[in-house]
Each structure stands twice: as C-alpha cells, then as structure tokens.
Amino acid sequence: MAEATDIQKRRAIEAAHGYLMLELPDAALRRLGLFPSAGAPDEVEQLRGESYRQKEDYERALQHFERVAVDGERSLDLLMGMAWCFKRVGRLEKSIECMKAAYRNSPKVAVVLYNLACYYSLAGEKEEALSWLARAFRMDNSYRKQVAKEPDFDPI
C-alpha cells in the first residue's frame, strides 16, 4: 500500500476533528488509522487521545496525550484533556499538575481556575480549592451557578 499524500493526511486530520466535534470517536480513529501507530505527528496523537477520552478509555487516552509536546496553541486542550483523564484513573495529583501547567500557559482562562478548584476540592484541600474558585468567579461570574451542581465540590 502506498504512503498517503500530504493532502490525504490533512483531510484525515480535518475529518477526525469533525468526527470528534460530533462525538464520533470511532470514526475519528478510523480516519487517523492512515498514520503510523508510532511516530505520528503531535496533532494526530492529541486527536487519538481525545478520541479515547471520549470513549472513556482514559489509560489509552493518556498514552497518546503523553506523546504530545506541551507547547503551542493546542496546549490548553491537551492539558485539560490529560487532567480529565488523570482524575478518572485516580491520579488526582497529576490532574492538579496538568492544570497548574495550563494556568501558567493560560492564566486568563476561567475554566482553568475552576478546574483547579474542582481538583483541589477532590484532594481535600479546602482553602486552596476556595481560593481558585473565588478567582474563577472574579474572572467569569457564570461559574457561580455551576457550583451547586458540581459533585467535585462535595468534599468541601
């Protein structure tokens, strides 16, 4: 089988993005099958990670996410996806680590602060959680409405 052309590869990546927006991770993975399983570009690895995250296969998602360099414009999505997965595999300290990195890269994105508050709450660190939550509220007051429905805040 001949190697895919650059145009075919770009179309496969664009299609995978579209399938993930539609929450069709299996279709995204099929399109990404055009790339080698090892040594694929960062964008492909991140898309694979997101596909497995949507499939709730968090360990496999992390395998792909961890192959991606944390820099550039996709870092926020990457770090948030990793934090999501680490939380679900019981590695809360790694979730917090990822979100702190996201905060260093994107300090003005309220959802980052809100997620840090969630993870600190789950870790039982009430003061740290409340500090991050207050900062998130100052940045985007709409998060106040979500707190009552957020089970991550049950510990505090």
Steps between C-alpha positions, in 0.01 A plus 500: 500500500638840403562763765228763531561837339518820703155595372355165612662540841365855543151383399519212748594742780221741407251214485614375842445848646149500353416154628615597849282811492211264421615268782578217258837384632503166317459678167782740596728209587423329168607814312815528711588141417669645193789605729754263654428382853841627614662825398181674388491882506399667829165610358415139412603372844290767667200409284549134586516592868181702472332213316582257779397757761159522333485121504577513876817296449703738714818295531526465123418870456786588733740282300432719197479833683836438666669470159411862417733788576339750737550822310325698236135581448363153581655490848188609686281230346776244546557581866129512577448165327786348693372638830153358424648156439736505798205581727307204367787255549551610859810714449369827638847641569576473126168674420603790721846505342349518150261778596780702663690472173184609316474797735862600432424492124147648518456700823200693370283197413241464776431130440861425592456663841163331547648157421787562740240575768322173417815292522618663823156437649521133408846492658348633822691827482213731590689831528682447172173399330315805628782730398497373140120504493484863614747594229293314240188690616678832466597409146162356398207534737296237312695226681307584819196324352695178439638448848179362652478239222870409507567178695872582507419754772321250725816439710507865605 
